[in-house]
């Protein structure tokens, strides 16, 4: 036997340091300006909508409630049942086309201004700045060994983060379990297992994603960053650095102009990098990590004001506009191109069609089930009888009395209740039978129609087809 083969194989050391980039904590610098104001306006708008909508009352109930137990979705005066799942599919299609349109026009605007990851990261970072201070103070604090001061600041920060996360989790579950009922269960320590799971899961998810992972979600987890390039074209508005104007970059002496020192307008202050929530340098061109928050634009504009150069070194622009030197009017004219017009047309058509469907939606659903255990039988009066069960759902936010009629066979008549009262957003089931004279119709299956209409509103009416069996 070969001696080498008998020796124990030696492990070959592999250096994996070059296989991945070590994570660097991003300490984003605060910034003020036009786009920052818009970003915070979107934070206030989206969170006022999210936190406040579940507290609005409508007709004695929660205005927006996706009641899983009752299998009903309440959206103000509309009540959706499982049979209305088509509207959910349409909503997803509308959301997809709206995202396509916004991306084709302005890149990742959704990411920078309305994405929940961005919104909650902004909220938690605002808390962090208030507790730990601005960027230099936070960097210094993180570099220090643990002390009572550092422990106290970190404890306050994380406690406030957890409060925001838990309240967000409670609000989220409050759209599926009535919020007042949910708070009552919380205060009485009688919370159901599923409510408890989703409150703490959602809170932990927010705490982890917005508090710790932050830019890593945008860089590594979000699929939108990966396929955004498919929806971009040379006329898409993106955050752009103008190299013709900015290069060569470098610091200038006080009072000197770029021309006297043969430098571009960029003073290489790196503030655009410091304010970036994902820690990229926009001067290296468009990168998948860029969420189009425009913090670098606000920061650069302030620097340009200080050094006496015109604003716009970093700005919203397009690839064609930079290359072909479009004027702002020419650049915005190119936004109206085939792709954006196609997305807009399709989106408007779907929205208008859905609006028309909802406006003409009959708030009444009727399901007719024929008793299949007995196809037909002879009644005591000699007529042929079939037995049915009618399931009537009132999807309106008002109670109605419904009148029941039948047609389709000469002389057909109903035996049983000819009217039924159904409360708002409720359903009821009643049994009744239909009878015909012998010899009327053909042997076997015959078409029969149950006609149900609201007594107080003739436009609320449904004609449901079933069959009547004759021996």
C-alpha positions, 0 to 999 in steps of 0.5 A: 500500500502506498505510504502517501495514501495511508497518511491522513489527508492534510486540510488545505487552508483557504482564505475566505476574506476575499470572498465577501466584503466585511460589513461596515456600519453606515453612520448617515449624516443628517441633511436638510433641503428640498428633497429631505422635506419631501421625504419627511412629508411622505413619512408623515403621510404614510404613517398617519394613514397607517396608524390612524386609519384603523381608528376611524369609525364607519357605520358603527364599525371599524372603517378599514378591517380585514376580518379573517375570522368573519371572512369579510373585508370592510373598506368604508362602505364596501364589504368584500367577501371571499367571492370578491377575490378578483378585486384583490387580483386587480389591486395587485395588477394596479400596484405592479403597473404603478410601480412600473410607471414610477420606475420608468419615469423616476427610477427608485422613487418608491424606495426613496420616499414610500418604501416601509423599509425606508420610512421606518429606517428614517424614524429609527435613525431620527430617534438615534440622532436625538439620543446619541447625537450627530454622525461624529458623536455616534461614530465616537460612541460606537468606538468607545468601550462600554461605560455607564453613559454608553449603556444608558444611551443605548438602553434609551435608544433601543427601548424607544425603538421597541416601543415604536416596533410594538405599537406598529405590530399592534396597529398591523394586527388591528387591521385584522382584529378590531383595534379596540377589541385587540387593545382590550385583550392586551390590557386584560392579558387575554390575547389570542395566540395568533394575535400575539404571534403576529404582533411580536413577529411584526415588531421583531421584524421591524426592529431588526430590519430598520434598526440593525440591517437597514441598508443591507435590506436594500443591498442584499435582500430587496429583489427590486434592486436586482431587476430595476435595470430592466425597467430603466432606459436612457431617459429614466430620471436617476440621481446623477453626478455630472462628471464633466462639470465636477472633474477633476475634483479637489480642495480649493484655496479660499477665494480661488475659483475652479478655473484658476486652479484647473479643478472641477466644481466638486471639492471632494468633501465626501459629504454626499457619501456621509449623508447616503443611507446606503453608504455609496458614492454617487460620483461612481455612477448609478449603483443598485444600492442607490434608493433615489432618496436624493439626500446627496442632492440636498447635501451637494447643493448646500456645499455648492452654495457655500463655495459659490458654485451653481447648484446641480452638480448632483441632480435628478437627470437622465443618461441621455440628458447628461450625454447630449446636454439636454435642457430641463425642458428637453429632458422632461419632454423625453419622459413622455415616451412609448413605454411611459405612455403605454404604462399610463394607458394600461393603468388608467384603463384598469383603474377606470374599469375597476371603478366602474365595476365597483360603482355598478357592483350589486351588494347582494350575493345569492347561492342556490343549492338544490337538495340532491338526496331527493331529486323530486317528490310528489307533494300533498297537493299532487304537484311535483316539488324540488327542495332548495337552500338559498344562501343570501349575503347582504354585502351592503352596509345597510340592512335589507328585506329581500323578496324572493320570486321564481320563474322559468317554468310555467306555473312554478310557485314557491312554498315557504318564505317569500321574504327574508330580513338580512342585517348589514354585511351579513348572510342567512340561509333559508330552505324553501321548495318550488312546485309545478303541476305534473306534465309541465316542462320536460322530463329530466332537468329544467332551467329554473331562476330564483329572483331575489331583490331588495324591497326598498331598492329595486336596483339591488336584484340578483337572478340566479340559475338552478335546475328543476328535476321532473320525473 
